[in-house]
Amino acid sequence: MNHSTADRDQRAPVEVRKDKNGIDQVVLQNSRGASARVSLHGGQVLSWKTDRGEELLFTSSKAIFKPPTAVRGGIPICFPQFGKRGLLEQHGFARNKIWLIDDNPPPLPTNYSPSKAYIDLLLKPSEEDLKAWPHSFEFRLRVSLTVDGHLNMLSRIRNINGKPFSFSFAYHTYFAVSDISEVRVEGLETLDYLDNLCNRERFTEQGDALTFESEVDRVYLSSSDAIAVFDHEKKRTFVIQKEGLPDVVVWNPWEKKSKSMADFGDEEYKQMLCVDGAAIEKPIVLKPGEEWTGRLELSVMPSI
């Protein structure tokens, strides 16, 4: 019996509700009361809460929830590119499209742990997408919540084109933090990074941990598969585990940039930090019929 049959038999009920723009949102809840909310606008996780109801993701008070604008917060999916180049919009089109609920996904990879609370989503290119990026694909996304309240995201992108194509990718995760000046990130020490504030010039991380006192916009290259974000004031640590995603984006817009963003509050940079599992420096290349898998697991634990 494959996972998709096995876990469907004991699957937790999934609630689907509409937002104020009539877009379906799926609410996942585990047996202990932790929850996640996923919008079909962008296949985007908008909320992830502990069993005590504490929100772990940041969403701007000025976020726009109406396609084709991307939602500022949660976990936007950047595909088929990260950043801006060519005909494609900033960070690609996946985060702006309406996804479908996938009722019959193909079997999951054998090393993937099944969960009772999950949703499968599907994105296929529209005519408009094919004009900007002329490649046929199927993008399957499973979002699941484990018994322990971990948030899992599994992306599977298949080339159903007659020729190879390449893409870059990121789970652009906005973590909610108490105060950015009280946060440190570990797991990036000694890595090379591309600094987007210095024309993507390459540097090497010198510190034992990354702390924040000004704007940061970096792509750390070939990182380990586990990164930790410590929030001293809230005494909690986010752990980011990833597979198929060699790079890590770290972003905080700080004061000046925040004021230039229409969908972001002037002071909100203090309450958020983006740390993304990503594949950016070396684009993923898929031959016809090939499939790529990228997995992210987010967990939170108390820290001293």
N, C-alpha and C positions, 0 to 999 in steps of 0.2 A: 504493500500500500504506500503510495507516495504521500509526501507531507500535505499537499493541498487537499487530499481526501481525508487524511488522518486528522488534520486540525480543523477541517470544516465540520466534522462530526461533533466536536465539542466546543465549537466556536461561541464566544460570548455574543449576545445580541448587540447589534450596531444601530445606533440612533442616527437618523438623517434629518437635519432641520435646515430651513432656509434662512439666509441672512437678509438684511433689509433690502438688498438688491435682487432678491429671489435666487441667489446662488446656493446650491446645496453645500452643506457642511456636515461632515461625518464626525460623530463623537464616539471615541473609544474609551472604555472604562475597564480597569482590571478589578479583581475580586476585593482588593484592599481599598479601592476608592480613588486611586490615581487616575488621571484622565489625560486625553489628548484630543485636540480638535483639528480636523483637516478640511481645508476648503477645496472644492473642485476648481476654484479659480487658482490656477498655478500648481495644483497638486500640493498646496502649501500648508505645512503645519503652522497653525496660528496660536496654539496654546498647548502647553505641557505642564500639568500640575501634579504636585505630590499628593499623597493620600491625606494630607492635612489641608489641601486646597491652595497651597502656595504656588503662585505662577513662576515658572522658571525661564520663560522666554519673554523678551521685550518686544512690544509693538508700540510704535509711535502713536501719541494721542492725535496726531495730524495725518495718520495713514489714510490712504484712499482705497476703498474696497470695491471699486468699480472697474471692471476690465475696460480697455486694455492696459490700465495703469497697474504696475506691480505694487503689491502691498509692502509697506515699509515696516518690516518686523517679522517675527516668527522664523521660519526656515524657507526662504525662497530657493528654488532650484535653478541654478544657472546652467543652461544648455541651449544651443550647442557651442556657446562660447562664454568665457568670463571676460568682462571688460567690454570695450567697444572697438570694432573694426569692420570694414566692408559695409555691406548693405544691412547687416543685422543690427537690431537695436542693442543697447547696453545690456550685457549679460544674457543675450539670446532671447528666444520667444517662449520657452517652456513655462516661465513663471507668470506669463500674461494670458495663457490660454485656458479655456475651460476643458478639464480632463473628464474622462468617463469612468464610471465604476466598472471594473473588469470582473465579471461574474465567473469567468472560467479561465483563469490564468494557467499557463503551462506549469509543470512541476517545478518547485524551487530547487536550488542547488542542495545537494545532500548534506552539506556541512551547515546548513541554515537551521537554527533552532526554531521550532514552531512555537506560536503564541496563540492564546485563545482570543485576544482582543486585537483585531487587525482589519485593515481595508486594503484592497487591491485596486489600483487606478491605472488607466491606460491613456497614453497620448499618441496620436498619429498626426502626421503633418497635414495641414490644410493646403489648398491651392496657393493661398497667399504665402504660406511658409515656404513652399517649394520654389516660388519665384525668388525669394531672398536667399534660400539655402536648398539647392536642387538635389536633395537626397531623401529617399524613402526610408523610414525607420519605424520601429515600434518601440515605445518607451513604456516599460511596465514598472510601477512603483508599488512596493508594499510598505505600509506604515503600520507598525505594531507596538503594543505596549506589553512589557513582560510582567510577570507576577510581582517582581521586585520594583516595578515602576520605571524600568529603563525604557527609553524611546529608541526603537530600531527603525532605520530606513534602508530599504534594499532597492536599488535601481538596476534595472536590466535594459540595456539598449541594444536592439538587434538591427543589423543592416539588411534591409529587404530590397536593396538597390542592386542594379547590375554592375556597379563599380565600387571600389573602395571609397570610404570617406573618413575624415578625421574631425574630432571635436575636443573641446575642453569642457570642464564640468566643475561645479562646486555646490555643496550644501551650505548656503550662505547664512549660517546660524547666528541669530541675535540672542545672546544670553542676557538675562536680566541680572544686573549687579547692583549692590547697594551704593557704591561710590567708586568710579573708575580709578581714583587715586589710591584706593585700598586693595586693588586687584593685582595679582601676579600670575603669569603663565609659565609653566614649567614643561620641559620636554622639547624645547627648541634650541637649547644651548649648543654652541659650536656649529650650528647649521648655516649654510649659505642662504641668503634671501635676496629677492629682487625688491628694490624700494621704489614704489610707484610715485613717491614724492620727489624722487631724484631720477626721473626718466628711466625707470626700471634698471638702474645701475645695480650691480651685484656687490653685496657686502657679506661679511661673516659675523654672526651673532657672537658678541664678546661676553655678555652677562650670564650669570648662573640662572637668572629668571628675567622674564620681560615684565617691566612695570611701565606705568603710563603717566606722562606729564605734558604731552603735546600730541598733535595729530599723528596717527600711525596708519600706514597703508602698505603692507608688505606681503609677499608670497614667499614663505619658507619652503625650501626644496628638499625632497627626499627625506622626510621626517620619519621618526619611528611611528608605530601604529597606535600609540597612546599619548595624549596630551592632557595636562591638568590645568584647570583655571581655578585659582584660589581666591575666594572672596572673604577677606579677613573680618569685615564688619558683620556679615551674615553668618560667619563661621561655617561656610559650606564650600565644597569643592565639586566642580563639574569635571567629569572624566569623559574624554572624547576618544573613542576607539574606532578605527577605520580599517577598511580593506579595499584595495584597488584604487586608493586615493593617496598618492605619494606626497602631495603638497599640502600646506596649511596656510590659509589666508588669515591675517590678523588686521582688523580695521576698527578704528575709532575716529570719527570726523573732527572731534574737538570743537572749540567754540566758534572759530571763524567760519569753518565749512558748514557747521550746523545752521548758522544764520542764513546761508545761501540756499538751503534745501527747503522747498515749499512744503514737503510732506514730513517734516521733522521739526520738533520743538527746539527752540534756541538753547535750552539747558539740558535737553534729553541725553546728550552724549555722556553725561555723568552716570546714567543708569543703564548703559548698555555696553557690550563688547561683542564684536563679531569674530568668531574663530571658526573657520570653515575647513572641513575635509574636502580636498580638491585635487584635480588633475589638470594642471595649467601649463607648466614649463614644457613638458613633452606631451603634445596632444595624443589622445587615444586614436589609433587607426583600426578600423574594422573592414575586413574584406566582406564581399557578398556572403550573406548567411551567417556571419560571425556575430557573437553576442558579447558585450562587456558587462561586468557586474561591479558595482561600487556600493559598499555597505558602510553605514555609520551607526554606531551605538552610543547614545548619550545616557550617562547616569549621574546621579548627584549623591554626595555623602557628607556627613558632618565633618568638619575639620576643627582642629584645636586653635 
